[in-house]
Amino acid sequence: MSPAPKRPRKVEHESERKGAWAYLAAWDVHRAKLFARCEAKSGIAPFDRLVAQVMHQEPSRPARRVCWIMDKGSSQRGQRSVQRLQSRYSNVHGIHGPVHASWLNPSEISFSIIQRKVLPPNDFPNLEAVADRLHGFERRYEAIARPFEWKFTRADLAKLLHRLDRPSGDVSALAAY
């Protein structure tokens, strides 16, 4: 039975799993463009295909420098992953975000939106339907997304650190941020 006002969705305790995608994405912060792909599984080869998808297009291909901010996934972990990317693309600079800081990564933010808003109720008839829903999200996201402009400067960081050095009873230190 479908959900309705004051009537929750009923879910069977036995469900049939019809497969899963590894959904990989990169976000161009300057153009608010989402690059994404559905892959049968994750790993180095699927990640490298995502990188190629981005790096073979304008403006990445001719750019003097393209920064890839990566998480600690197995295909992106460590200096070897950076060296692997730089051996293929001389203009790539791989940067690993801090552990447990996925909230800093715009791609991870889009994954959170997808998990909460795009995939539920998760009753797809097949994997193609999942891919269609994901690609529909990508088109919608690009239509409404705006380029990311980082406004937190080094001076702002210095001010924040100075405020945090105040005695621990002063909670106003974070009020501006």
C-alpha positions in Angstrom: 0.0 0.0 0.0 1.3 3.4 -1.0 2.1 6.0 1.7 -0.4 8.9 2.1 -1.0 11.6 4.7 -1.2 9.9 8.1 -0.6 6.5 6.5 3.0 5.2 6.5 4.4 3.1 3.7 4.3 -0.6 4.4 7.3 -2.6 3.6 7.6 -6.4 3.4 10.2 -8.0 5.6 11.3 -10.1 2.7 12.6 -8.1 -0.3 14.3 -9.3 -3.5 17.5 -7.5 -4.2 18.0 -6.9 -7.9 21.6 -5.7 -7.8 23.4 -2.5 -7.0 25.5 0.1 -8.7 28.7 1.7 -7.5 27.9 5.4 -8.1 31.0 7.5 -8.6 30.9 11.2 -9.0 33.1 14.3 -9.3 32.0 17.9 -9.0 33.5 20.8 -10.9 33.1 23.6 -8.3 33.8 26.4 -10.9 31.0 25.4 -13.2 28.6 23.5 -10.8 28.9 20.5 -13.1 28.4 17.0 -11.8 30.3 14.1 -13.5 28.9 10.8 -12.5 28.8 7.2 -13.6 27.2 3.9 -12.6 29.7 1.1 -12.4 29.2 -2.6 -11.7 31.7 -2.3 -8.8 34.1 0.2 -7.3 37.8 0.1 -7.5 40.8 1.6 -9.3 39.6 1.0 -12.9 36.1 2.5 -12.4 37.7 5.5 -10.6 40.2 6.0 -13.4 37.3 5.9 -15.9 35.6 8.8 -13.9 38.9 10.7 -13.9 39.2 10.2 -17.7 35.6 11.3 -18.2 36.5 14.6 -16.5 40.0 15.1 -17.8 39.2 14.5 -21.5 36.7 17.5 -21.5 37.1 21.2 -21.5 38.2 23.0 -19.4 40.1 20.2 -17.6 42.1 18.9 -20.6 43.9 22.1 -21.4 44.0 23.5 -17.8 47.3 24.4 -16.3 46.2 22.7 -13.0 43.3 20.5 -12.0 42.9 19.8 -8.3 41.3 16.5 -7.4 40.1 16.5 -3.8 39.7 12.9 -3.0 38.4 10.9 0.0 40.1 7.9 1.5 38.4 5.3 -0.7 40.5 2.3 -1.6 40.9 3.5 -5.2 42.0 6.9 -4.1 44.0 6.2 -1.0 47.6 7.3 -0.5 50.4 8.8 -2.5 50.3 5.9 -5.0 46.9 7.0 -6.2 48.2 10.6 -6.7 51.2 9.3 -8.6 48.9 7.0 -10.8 46.8 10.1 -11.7 49.8 12.3 -12.4 51.4 9.7 -14.6 48.4 9.9 -16.9 47.6 13.6 -16.5 50.5 16.0 -15.8 48.1 18.8 -14.8 46.4 16.8 -12.0 47.2 17.6 -8.4 45.7 15.0 -6.1 44.7 16.2 -2.6 43.4 14.0 0.1 40.8 15.5 2.5 41.1 14.9 6.2 39.8 11.6 7.6 36.1 11.9 8.7 35.7 15.2 6.8 33.4 14.1 3.9 31.2 17.1 4.8 33.9 19.3 3.1 33.6 17.4 -0.2 30.8 18.7 -2.5 30.6 15.3 -4.2 29.9 13.7 -0.8 27.2 16.3 -0.1 25.5 15.3 -3.4 25.8 11.6 -2.3 24.0 12.5 0.9 21.2 14.2 -1.1 20.9 11.2 -3.3 20.7 8.8 -0.4 18.0 10.8 1.3 16.0 12.4 -1.5 16.6 10.5 -4.8 16.7 6.8 -4.1 13.9 6.3 -1.5 11.6 4.4 -1.5 14.2 2.0 -3.1 11.7 -0.2 -4.9 13.2 -0.2 -8.4 12.3 -3.0 -10.8 15.9 -3.3 -12.1 19.3 -1.6 -12.2 18.4 0.4 -15.3 15.6 2.1 -13.4 18.2 3.1 -10.7 20.5 4.5 -13.3 17.7 6.4 -14.9 16.8 8.0 -11.5 20.4 8.9 -10.8 20.9 10.4 -14.2 17.7 12.4 -13.8 19.0 13.7 -10.5 22.3 14.8 -12.3 20.3 16.7 -14.9 18.1 18.4 -12.3 21.1 19.2 -10.0 23.0 20.8 -12.8 20.0 22.9 -13.7 19.7 24.4 -10.3 23.3 24.2 -9.0 25.5 27.3 -8.7 29.3 27.5 -8.8 31.0 27.2 -5.4 32.8 30.2 -4.2 35.0 29.6 -1.2 34.8 32.8 1.0 36.6 31.6 4.0 40.1 33.2 3.7 43.4 32.7 5.6 42.6 35.9 7.5 39.2 34.4 8.5 41.0 31.2 9.7 43.5 33.3 11.7 40.6 35.2 13.4 38.8 31.9 14.2 41.9 30.3 15.7 42.5 33.4 17.8 38.9 33.3 19.1 39.3 29.6 19.8 42.3 30.3 22.0 40.1 32.2 24.4 39.2 30.5 27.7 36.9 27.5 27.2 33.9 29.2 28.9 33.6 31.7 26.0 31.2 30.1 23.5 30.9 33.3 21.5 34.0 32.3 19.6 32.0 30.3 17.1 29.1 32.6 16.8 30.5 34.3 13.7 31.0 31.0 11.9 
